[in-house]
Amino acid sequence: VFASCSGDKTVRIWEESPSTRSWDCKAVLEETHTRTVRSCAWSPSGRLLATASFDATTAIWENVGGDFECVSTLEGHENEVKSVSWNASGSLLATCGRDKTVWIWEVMPGNEFECIQVLQGHTQDVKMVEWHPTMDILFSCSYDNTVKVWWSDDADGDWSCVQTLGESSNGHSSTVWSLAFNAKGDKLVTCSDDLTMKIWEADIIRMQSGDGYAPWNHLCTLSGYHDRTIFSVHWSREGIIASGAADDAVRLFVESKDGSMNGSSYQLLLKKEKAHDMDVNSVQWCPGEKRLLASASDDGTIKIWELGTLP
């Protein structure tokens, strides 16, 4: 099952038919959001779906016997909510928006959500929030060309910005649109309006052992592959990075195995020209075993791609 959201103010739930392998629309979630729905995310259990909209709200939907009901509406952002993300345990939700803020919500019993902190630090529109896959560390990327890393030293403590990945630290020189982690969580990829993708790494074992925050360091920059804005990146479980861009193409990258002396490098594995008729706004790998990639575009379509066997 996967969910998609659109400028038509709806969210659609799609399910694969085992016999025909076609994807059918099983539900249309409508009449809740009054403007574009920009982001949707399943809770780790798959029971709840969070949807963020330009109408300044985030809606929480619950799957009740196959029917989706809106069980909560989160209000507080001044204007467009751009992205929503659940932490690994499903106990926290993050939202961000055009009002330059990032909100952290605690999931309470009975589908109640309480805002526990509003994070301020970005100087422009915040495009995306993403929790680390194993730890409660939150990442946000913005129109101000930076990625900010937020964390709390203890369970009841305040969240604060512990690192800013900006141009002075080998970061991007234009809007950062999207970011994604590898399966292990020790590497991060970011993509930007500056036509580059950047790979970062951190000592997550140190952080997991409770030894304090370990900073993210720039590993390498992938440039020369895109000639239009890169809107979306996503890292598959087996280490393949997909990118979606304004040149209507989808590209796949893998780590080079040539053992170069200067650390990691990544190479283009595949480029699908004209994957769509217009900008590719979002790419996302299937979290399970299947090598499926979904791509969504301004042309109003979602495409499901299957990656064959690699040489």
C-alpha positions as CSV (number, residue, x, y, z in Angstrom):
1,V,0.0,0.0,0.0
2,F,1.2,3.6,-0.6
3,A,-0.3,7.0,-0.2
4,S,0.0,10.0,-2.6
5,C,-1.0,13.7,-2.2
6,S,-1.6,16.4,-4.7
7,G,-2.5,19.9,-5.6
8,D,-6.0,18.7,-6.1
9,K,-6.4,18.8,-2.3
10,T,-6.8,15.0,-2.0
11,V,-4.8,12.1,-0.6
12,R,-5.2,8.8,-2.3
13,I,-4.4,5.3,-1.0
14,W,-3.2,2.8,-3.5
15,E,-3.0,-1.0,-3.1
16,E,-1.3,-3.6,-5.3
17,S,-3.5,-6.3,-6.6
18,P,-1.5,-9.6,-6.1
19,S,-3.1,-11.2,-9.2
20,T,-2.6,-8.5,-11.8
21,R,0.2,-6.6,-10.1
22,S,-1.6,-3.4,-11.0
23,W,-2.1,-0.6,-8.4
24,D,-5.6,0.4,-7.7
25,C,-6.9,3.5,-5.9
26,K,-8.6,2.1,-2.8
27,A,-9.6,5.3,-1.0
28,V,-9.7,9.1,-1.7
29,L,-9.3,11.2,1.4
30,E,-11.0,14.5,0.7
31,E,-13.1,17.3,2.1
32,T,-10.6,17.9,4.9
33,H,-7.8,20.0,3.3
34,T,-8.8,23.1,1.5
35,R,-5.5,23.7,-0.4
36,T,-2.7,21.6,-1.9
37,V,-1.6,18.6,0.2
38,R,2.2,18.8,0.0
39,S,3.4,15.8,2.1
40,C,2.1,12.6,3.6
41,A,3.7,10.0,5.9
42,W,2.7,6.7,7.4
43,S,3.3,6.2,11.1
44,P,5.8,3.3,11.8
45,S,2.9,1.0,12.7
46,G,1.0,1.9,9.4
47,R,-2.1,2.6,11.5
48,L,-2.0,6.4,11.0
49,L,-1.3,8.6,8.0
50,A,-0.2,12.3,8.5
51,T,-0.9,14.8,5.7
52,A,0.5,18.3,5.6
53,S,-1.3,21.0,3.6
54,F,-0.9,24.6,2.3
55,D,-4.1,25.3,4.3
56,A,-1.8,25.6,7.4
57,T,-3.0,22.3,8.9
58,T,-1.7,18.8,9.3
59,A,-4.4,16.1,9.4
60,I,-4.1,12.7,11.0
61,W,-6.0,9.8,9.5
62,E,-6.6,6.4,11.1
63,N,-7.2,3.2,9.2
64,V,-10.4,1.8,10.8
65,G,-11.2,-1.5,9.1
66,G,-10.0,-0.3,5.7
67,D,-11.7,3.1,6.0
68,F,-9.7,6.1,6.7
69,E,-11.1,8.7,9.1
70,C,-9.6,12.1,10.0
71,V,-9.1,11.7,13.8
72,S,-7.1,14.8,14.5
73,T,-6.2,18.2,12.9
74,L,-3.0,19.9,14.0
75,E,-3.1,23.7,13.8
76,G,-0.5,26.3,14.6
77,H,1.6,27.1,11.6
78,E,0.9,30.5,10.2
79,N,0.6,29.4,6.6
80,E,1.6,26.5,4.3
81,V,2.8,23.3,6.0
82,K,5.4,21.8,3.7
83,S,6.4,18.5,5.2
84,V,5.6,15.9,7.9
85,S,7.7,13.1,9.4
86,W,7.3,10.5,12.2
87,N,10.2,9.4,14.4
88,A,11.2,5.7,14.4
89,S,9.0,4.8,17.4
90,G,5.9,6.7,16.3
91,S,5.9,8.8,19.5
92,L,6.8,12.1,17.9
93,L,5.7,13.9,14.7
94,A,7.5,16.9,13.1
95,T,6.1,19.5,10.8
96,C,7.6,22.5,9.0
97,G,6.4,25.3,6.9
98,R,6.7,28.6,5.1
99,D,6.6,30.4,8.4
100,K,10.3,29.4,8.9
101,T,9.5,27.1,11.9
102,V,9.7,23.4,12.7
103,W,7.2,22.0,15.2
104,I,7.6,18.9,17.3
105,W,4.4,17.2,18.4
106,E,4.1,14.4,21.0
107,V,1.6,11.6,20.2
108,M,-0.7,11.3,23.2
109,P,-3.3,8.6,24.0
110,G,-6.6,8.8,22.1
111,N,-5.1,10.3,18.9
112,E,-4.3,13.6,20.7
113,F,-1.2,15.5,19.6
114,E,0.5,18.1,21.8
115,C,3.0,20.6,20.4
116,I,6.0,20.3,22.7
117,Q,8.3,22.8,21.0
118,V,8.5,25.2,18.1
119,L,12.0,25.3,16.7
120,Q,13.2,28.6,15.2
121,G,16.5,29.1,13.5
122,H,15.8,29.0,9.7
123,T,15.7,32.4,8.1
124,Q,13.4,31.2,5.2
125,D,10.7,28.7,4.2
126,V,11.5,25.2,5.6
127,K,11.0,22.7,2.8
128,M,11.3,19.3,4.5
129,V,11.7,17.7,7.9
130,E,13.0,14.1,8.4
131,W,13.7,12.1,11.5
132,H,16.9,10.0,11.7
133,P,15.9,6.3,11.1
134,T,17.1,5.0,14.5
135,M,17.6,8.0,16.8
136,D,15.5,10.9,17.9
137,I,17.5,13.5,15.9
138,L,15.5,15.8,13.5
139,F,16.8,17.3,10.3
140,S,15.2,20.2,8.4
141,C,16.2,21.7,5.1
142,S,15.3,25.2,3.8
143,Y,15.1,27.9,1.3
144,D,17.9,29.5,3.3
145,N,20.4,27.0,1.7
146,T,21.0,25.1,5.0
147,V,20.2,21.8,6.7
148,K,19.7,22.1,10.4
149,V,20.1,19.3,12.9
150,W,18.0,19.3,16.1
151,W,18.4,17.2,19.1
152,S,17.5,17.0,22.8
153,D,20.1,15.8,25.4
154,D,17.5,14.0,27.5
155,A,14.0,12.8,27.2
156,D,12.5,15.9,28.9
157,G,14.9,18.5,27.7
158,D,14.5,21.2,25.1
159,W,15.4,20.6,21.5
160,S,18.1,22.8,20.1
161,C,20.0,23.2,16.8
162,V,23.3,21.3,17.3
163,Q,24.6,21.7,13.8
164,T,24.0,23.7,10.6
165,L,25.1,22.2,7.3
166,G,25.7,25.4,5.3
167,E,27.9,26.7,2.5
168,S,30.8,27.3,5.0
169,S,30.8,23.6,5.9
170,N,30.8,22.3,2.2
171,G,27.0,22.6,2.1
172,H,24.7,23.9,-0.6
173,S,24.7,27.3,-2.2
174,S,21.0,27.4,-3.0
175,T,17.7,26.0,-1.7
176,V,18.0,22.5,-0.1
177,W,14.9,20.6,-1.2
178,S,15.2,17.2,0.2
179,L,17.3,14.8,2.3
180,A,17.3,11.0,2.9
181,F,19.3,8.5,5.0
182,N,20.8,5.2,4.1
183,A,19.4,2.1,5.9
184,K,22.1,2.1,8.6
185,G,21.6,5.8,9.3
186,D,25.3,6.7,9.2
187,K,25.0,8.5,5.9
188,L,22.8,11.3,4.7
189,V,22.2,12.6,1.1
190,T,20.9,16.1,0.4
191,C,19.8,17.7,-2.9
192,S,19.5,21.3,-4.0
193,D,18.6,24.0,-6.4
194,D,22.4,24.3,-6.9
195,L,22.2,21.2,-9.1
196,T,24.3,19.1,-6.7
197,M,23.7,16.2,-4.3
198,K,25.9,15.9,-1.2
199,I,26.7,12.9,0.9
200,W,27.4,13.3,4.6
201,E,28.4,10.9,7.3
202,A,28.5,10.7,11.1
203,D,29.7,8.4,13.9
204,I,26.2,7.1,14.9
205,I,27.7,4.4,17.1
206,R,29.1,7.1,19.3
207,M,25.7,8.8,19.5
208,Q,23.8,5.5,20.1
209,S,26.2,4.7,23.0
210,G,25.1,7.9,24.7
211,D,28.4,9.6,24.2
212,G,26.9,12.9,23.1
213,Y,26.3,14.4,19.7
214,A,28.6,13.5,16.8
215,P,28.7,16.0,13.9
216,W,27.9,15.2,10.3
217,N,30.8,15.7,7.9
218,H,30.8,16.2,4.2
219,L,32.0,13.1,2.3
220,C,31.5,14.1,-1.3
221,T,29.5,16.1,-3.8
222,L,27.8,14.7,-6.9
223,S,27.8,17.4,-9.5
224,G,27.5,17.4,-13.3
225,Y,24.6,15.0,-13.5
226,H,21.7,17.4,-13.3
227,D,21.1,20.6,-15.2
228,R,17.9,21.5,-13.5
229,T,16.8,21.7,-9.8
230,I,16.9,18.4,-7.9
231,F,13.6,18.2,-6.0
232,S,13.8,14.8,-4.3
233,V,16.3,12.1,-3.2
234,H,15.6,8.8,-1.5
235,W,18.0,6.0,-0.4
236,S,17.0,2.3,-0.9
237,R,17.6,-0.4,1.7
238,E,20.3,-1.8,-0.5
239,G,22.1,1.5,-1.0
240,I,20.8,2.9,-4.3
241,I,20.1,6.6,-4.2
242,A,17.3,7.8,-6.5
243,S,16.9,11.5,-7.6
244,G,14.0,13.3,-9.2
245,A,14.5,16.6,-10.9
246,A,13.1,19.4,-13.0
247,D,14.5,17.9,-16.1
248,D,11.8,15.2,-16.1
249,A,14.3,12.5,-15.4
250,V,14.9,9.9,-12.7
251,R,18.5,8.9,-11.9
252,L,20.0,6.2,-9.7
253,F,23.4,6.4,-8.0
254,V,25.5,3.8,-6.2
255,E,28.7,4.0,-4.2
256,S,31.7,3.4,-6.4
257,K,33.6,0.2,-5.6
258,D,36.9,1.4,-7.1
259,G,38.4,2.0,-3.6
260,S,39.6,5.5,-4.4
261,M,42.2,6.9,-2.0
262,N,40.2,10.0,-1.2
263,G,37.3,8.3,0.6
264,S,33.8,7.5,-0.8
265,S,32.6,8.4,-4.2
266,Y,29.3,7.7,-6.0
267,Q,28.6,7.0,-9.6
268,L,25.6,7.2,-11.9
269,L,24.0,3.7,-12.2
270,L,21.1,4.6,-14.5
271,K,19.3,7.6,-16.0
272,K,15.7,7.4,-17.1
273,E,15.2,10.3,-19.5
274,K,11.6,11.5,-19.8
275,A,10.5,9.4,-16.9
276,H,7.7,12.0,-16.8
277,D,6.3,14.7,-19.1
278,M,7.1,17.4,-16.5
279,D,9.1,18.0,-13.3
280,V,9.7,14.9,-11.1
281,N,8.8,16.2,-7.6
282,S,9.1,13.1,-5.5
283,V,10.9,9.8,-5.6
284,Q,10.5,7.1,-3.0
285,W,11.7,3.5,-2.6
286,C,9.5,0.7,-1.3
287,P,10.6,0.0,2.3
288,G,10.2,-3.7,1.9
289,E,12.1,-6.3,0.0
290,K,10.8,-5.4,-3.5
291,R,12.9,-3.2,-5.7
292,L,10.1,-0.7,-6.4
293,L,10.5,3.0,-6.8
294,A,7.6,5.4,-7.0
295,S,8.0,8.8,-8.8
296,A,5.4,11.6,-8.8
297,S,5.3,14.5,-11.2
298,D,3.7,17.8,-12.1
299,D,2.2,15.9,-15.0
300,G,-0.4,14.5,-12.5
301,T,0.9,10.9,-12.6
302,I,2.6,8.6,-10.3
303,K,4.8,5.9,-11.8
304,I,6.0,2.7,-10.2
305,W,9.3,1.4,-11.5
306,E,10.8,-2.0,-10.9
307,L,14.6,-2.3,-10.8
308,G,15.8,-5.4,-12.6
309,T,18.9,-7.3,-11.5
310,L,22.1,-5.3,-11.4
311,P,25.2,-6.6,-13.0
